[in-house]
Amino acid sequence: MRYSGFMKFLLVGNYGVGNLGDELLREYFLKAFPEVDWTVVSANHFEGGIVPRLPFGICSFCMTPWWKTLSALRKSDGIVFGGGTLFTDSESVKAPLLWWWHAVWAWIFRKKSILAFQGIGPFRTRTGEWCARWVVRHADRTIVRDAKSFQRISGWKSKKCVQSFDPVISLFEKEKVRTHDERVKKVFIIIPRANSTDAFLESVREIHQKTAGECSGVRILSLESAVPRERETCNVLAREFHATIDTPRSFKELQDALRDASFVITQRYHGAVAALGMGIPFVAIPQKEADKLAAIAGMHRDEALRQWKEGEAALRDAVHGNI
């Protein structure tokens, strides 16, 4: 389907905080929808089409040019919450409150509001769930990235909701199967996070012991290397498994770091998405029951790509007014 007209949207996500997964999401939207004039709402670097988050405290009110964000919103056709698990309070109730605040201003200005490839929940507080319910009910279109999120909002009286898959998978190409002569020992990849659980470490030990004879070495990938606690976690793992540490900062660097992988064990969602997209065997260790990593377990690449394409088509319709 062809679309006409040049649309202006704010792209809202957890951008600018040094998390590679979130930056890959931003890259997807900018590349997949070149017909849209995007203004990115970010935590840092407010220049060249990038504006700050709306203020949600005294510091942000006094120290960021938030009025530029409101001005951009008033001049736009709407707001797109671009991927990630924005609406969950599993780590802090401040997260759903912050994104709800952005949705409120879109509602005040009577702008279109679209949730794109979102993970919704889990929730541990009534406040967090209430914020998510409000945003979903007022959204013009809701596209979730997994079945568990779809189940959570099924009774929320939302407008048309589509179950999709994380769009980052579309950035990765499946690795070609090597012939017998080309096969070499490959690398065991560990992708932790700053607050990786004891269950993750035990799983790493168990799987590494089973596959040690098939691997030429161990490599740790840090997708949020600016966080001191994650650096510490990576250093602990490196000492135990005699591993090297890589800090990919772009899609290409991440793909290159995974090309020689025999197996990936991850507690980062987009580490699992990258492995799935490249056809690399992986295990994703959830942090908590029914979280986003649990949702990706058992997912097949072809099915994930099919769901993503359905979500992208729904988003394109929503952006261009065919809701």
C-alpha positions in Angstrom: 0.0 0.0 0.0 1.3 3.5 -0.9 0.9 6.4 1.5 0.8 10.1 0.7 1.5 13.1 2.9 4.4 13.9 5.2 3.6 13.1 8.9 5.2 14.6 12.0 5.4 12.4 15.1 7.2 12.4 18.4 9.1 9.2 19.0 9.1 8.4 22.8 11.2 5.7 24.4 13.9 5.0 26.9 16.5 6.6 24.5 19.7 8.3 25.5 20.5 6.3 28.6 23.2 4.1 27.1 21.2 0.9 26.6 22.0 -0.5 23.2 18.7 -2.4 23.0 16.7 0.9 23.2 19.0 2.6 20.7 18.4 -0.3 18.3 14.6 0.3 18.6 15.2 4.0 17.8 17.2 3.0 14.8 14.5 0.8 13.5 11.8 3.5 13.6 14.0 6.0 11.8 15.0 3.6 9.1 11.7 1.8 8.6 9.6 5.0 8.4 11.6 7.5 6.4 8.4 9.2 5.3 7.7 10.3 8.9 9.4 13.5 10.2 10.4 12.1 13.6 11.3 14.2 16.7 13.0 11.9 19.2 12.3 12.4 22.9 15.5 11.4 24.7 17.2 11.6 28.1 20.3 13.3 26.6 21.8 15.3 23.7 19.0 17.8 22.9 19.8 18.9 19.4 19.2 18.0 15.8 15.7 16.8 16.1 16.1 15.5 19.6 14.1 17.0 22.6 14.1 16.2 26.3 11.6 14.1 28.2 8.7 16.2 29.7 9.6 17.3 33.2 8.6 14.9 36.0 10.5 16.5 38.9 12.2 19.8 40.0 15.6 18.9 38.4 14.1 18.1 34.9 11.9 21.2 35.2 14.8 23.5 35.9 17.6 21.9 33.9 16.0 20.8 30.5 14.4 22.8 27.7 11.1 20.8 28.1 9.1 23.6 26.5 10.7 22.5 23.2 9.1 19.1 23.7 5.6 20.6 24.2 6.1 22.8 21.2 7.1 19.9 19.1 4.1 17.9 20.3 1.7 20.7 19.5 3.0 21.0 15.9 3.0 17.2 15.4 0.3 14.7 14.2 0.8 12.6 17.3 3.1 10.6 19.6 4.5 7.1 19.1 5.7 5.1 22.2 8.4 3.3 20.3 9.1 -0.1 21.6 10.6 -1.4 24.8 8.8 -2.3 28.0 7.9 1.3 29.1 4.8 0.4 31.0 6.0 -1.8 33.8 6.9 -1.1 37.4 9.0 -4.2 37.9 12.0 -2.0 38.7 10.4 1.3 39.6 6.9 2.8 39.7 8.4 6.0 38.4 8.7 4.5 34.9 5.0 4.0 34.1 4.3 7.4 35.7 6.8 9.1 33.5 5.4 7.7 30.2 1.8 8.2 31.4 2.7 11.9 31.8 3.7 12.1 28.1 0.5 10.4 27.1 -1.5 12.8 29.1 -0.1 15.8 27.2 -0.8 14.1 23.9 -4.4 13.7 25.1 -4.6 17.4 26.3 -3.4 18.5 22.8 -5.8 16.1 21.1 -3.0 14.3 19.3 -2.9 10.8 18.0 -1.4 8.4 20.5 0.1 5.1 19.3 1.8 2.3 21.4 4.2 0.5 19.0 5.8 -2.9 19.8 5.3 -2.4 23.6 5.8 -4.8 26.4 3.1 -4.2 29.0 3.7 -5.4 32.5 4.3 -7.2 34.8 3.0 -5.0 37.6 3.7 -5.0 41.3 1.7 -1.9 42.3 -1.8 -0.6 41.6 -0.3 2.8 40.5 1.8 1.2 37.8 -1.0 -0.8 36.4 -3.4 2.1 36.5 -1.0 4.2 34.5 -0.7 1.5 31.8 -4.5 1.0 31.7 -5.1 4.7 31.2 -2.5 5.0 28.4 -3.8 1.8 26.6 -7.5 3.0 26.9 -6.7 6.4 25.4 -4.3 5.1 22.7 -5.6 5.2 19.1 -3.8 1.9 18.4 -1.9 -0.5 20.6 0.7 -2.9 19.2 2.3 -5.2 21.7 5.4 -7.3 21.2 4.4 -10.6 23.0 1.5 -12.8 23.9 1.8 -12.2 27.6 1.3 -8.4 27.1 -1.6 -9.1 24.8 -3.2 -11.3 27.5 -2.7 -8.6 30.2 -4.6 -5.9 28.3 -7.3 -8.1 26.8 -9.8 -6.9 29.3 -8.8 -3.2 29.4 -11.4 -1.9 26.9 -8.7 -0.8 24.6 -9.2 0.1 20.9 -8.0 -2.4 18.3 -4.9 -4.2 19.7 -2.4 -6.1 17.6 0.0 -8.8 18.9 3.4 -8.5 17.2 7.0 -9.0 17.9 10.0 -6.8 18.7 11.0 -5.0 15.5 14.7 -5.2 16.3 14.6 -8.7 14.8 14.3 -7.2 11.4 17.7 -5.6 11.6 19.6 -9.0 11.9 20.3 -11.4 9.1 20.3 -15.1 9.7 23.8 -16.5 9.6 24.6 -18.9 6.7 25.0 -22.6 7.7 28.7 -23.5 7.3 29.8 -26.5 5.3 31.7 -29.3 6.9 35.0 -27.8 5.8 34.2 -24.4 7.1 33.2 -25.4 10.6 35.4 -24.2 13.4 35.1 -24.1 17.1 33.0 -21.1 18.0 32.5 -18.8 20.9 30.2 -19.2 24.0 28.5 -15.8 24.4 27.3 -14.4 27.8 25.0 -11.3 27.8 24.4 -10.2 31.4 22.8 -7.1 32.9 23.8 -5.0 35.9 21.3 -6.8 38.2 21.7 -10.3 36.8 20.3 -12.9 39.2 22.0 -15.8 40.9 19.8 -18.1 38.7 21.5 -16.5 35.7 25.0 -17.2 37.0 24.1 -20.8 37.8 22.6 -21.3 34.3 25.8 -19.9 32.8 27.9 -22.4 34.8 25.7 -25.3 33.9 25.4 -24.7 30.2 29.1 -23.7 29.8 30.1 -27.0 31.4 28.0 -28.9 28.9 29.3 -27.0 25.9 32.9 -26.3 26.9 34.4 -28.9 24.6 32.6 -27.4 21.6 33.7 -23.8 22.1 37.0 -22.1 21.4 36.4 -19.5 24.2 34.0 -17.3 26.1 33.0 -13.8 25.3 30.9 -11.4 27.4 28.8 -8.7 25.7 27.8 -5.7 27.7 24.9 -3.8 26.2 24.8 -1.1 28.9 28.5 -0.6 29.6 28.1 2.9 30.9 26.5 1.5 34.1 29.2 0.8 36.8 27.3 -2.1 38.2 27.1 -3.8 34.9 30.8 -3.3 34.3 31.4 -5.0 37.7 29.1 -7.9 36.8 31.0 -8.4 33.6 34.4 -8.3 35.3 33.2 -11.0 37.8 32.1 -13.2 35.0 35.3 -12.6 33.0 37.4 -13.7 35.9 35.5 -16.9 36.5 35.2 -18.0 32.8 38.5 -16.5 31.6 36.5 -14.5 29.1 37.0 -11.4 27.0 34.5 -8.4 27.3 33.1 -6.6 24.3 31.0 -3.4 24.5 29.1 -3.1 21.2 27.7 0.3 20.7 25.8 -0.1 17.4 23.8 -2.7 15.5 26.8 -3.6 13.3 29.1 -4.0 16.3 26.6 -6.3 18.0 26.0 -8.4 14.9 29.8 -8.7 14.3 30.3 -9.8 18.0 27.7 -12.6 17.5 28.9 -13.9 14.1 31.1 -16.6 15.6 28.8 -17.6 18.4 28.0 -21.2 19.0 25.6 -20.4 21.8 24.2 -17.4 23.6 22.9 -17.2 27.2 21.4 -13.8 28.0 19.5 -11.9 30.6 19.1 -9.0 28.1 15.9 -9.1 26.0 17.5 -7.7 22.9 20.4 -10.1 23.2 17.9 -12.9 22.8 16.2 -11.0 19.9 19.5 -10.7 18.1 20.4 -14.4 18.6 16.9 -15.3 17.4 17.2 -13.1 14.3 20.7 -14.6 13.4 19.6 -18.2 14.0 22.0 -18.8 16.9 20.9 -21.2 19.7 20.2 -19.3 22.9 18.7 -19.5 26.3 17.0 -16.4 27.8 16.9 -16.4 31.7 14.0 -14.3 33.0 14.6 -12.0 35.9 11.1 -12.6 37.2 8.2 -14.9 36.5 6.3 -13.9 33.3 8.7 -11.1 32.4 9.7 -10.1 28.8 12.4 -12.8 28.6 9.9 -15.5 29.6 7.8 -14.3 26.6 10.5 -15.0 24.1 11.2 -18.6 25.2 10.3 -21.1 22.5 9.7 -18.5 19.9 10.6 -19.5 16.3 12.3 -17.1 14.0 9.8 -17.4 11.1 6.9 -16.9 13.5 8.6 -13.9 15.1 9.2 -12.3 11.7 5.6 -12.9 10.6 4.3 -11.3 13.8 6.6 -8.3 13.4 5.5 -7.7 9.8 1.8 -7.7 11.0 2.7 -5.2 13.6 4.6 -3.0 11.2 1.7 -2.9 8.8 -0.7 -2.0 11.7 1.7 0.8 12.7 2.0 2.2 9.2 -1.8 2.3 8.9 -2.1 4.0 12.3 0.6 6.6 11.5 -1.1 7.5 8.2 -4.6 7.7 9.6 -6.0 4.3 8.4 -7.1 3.2 11.9 
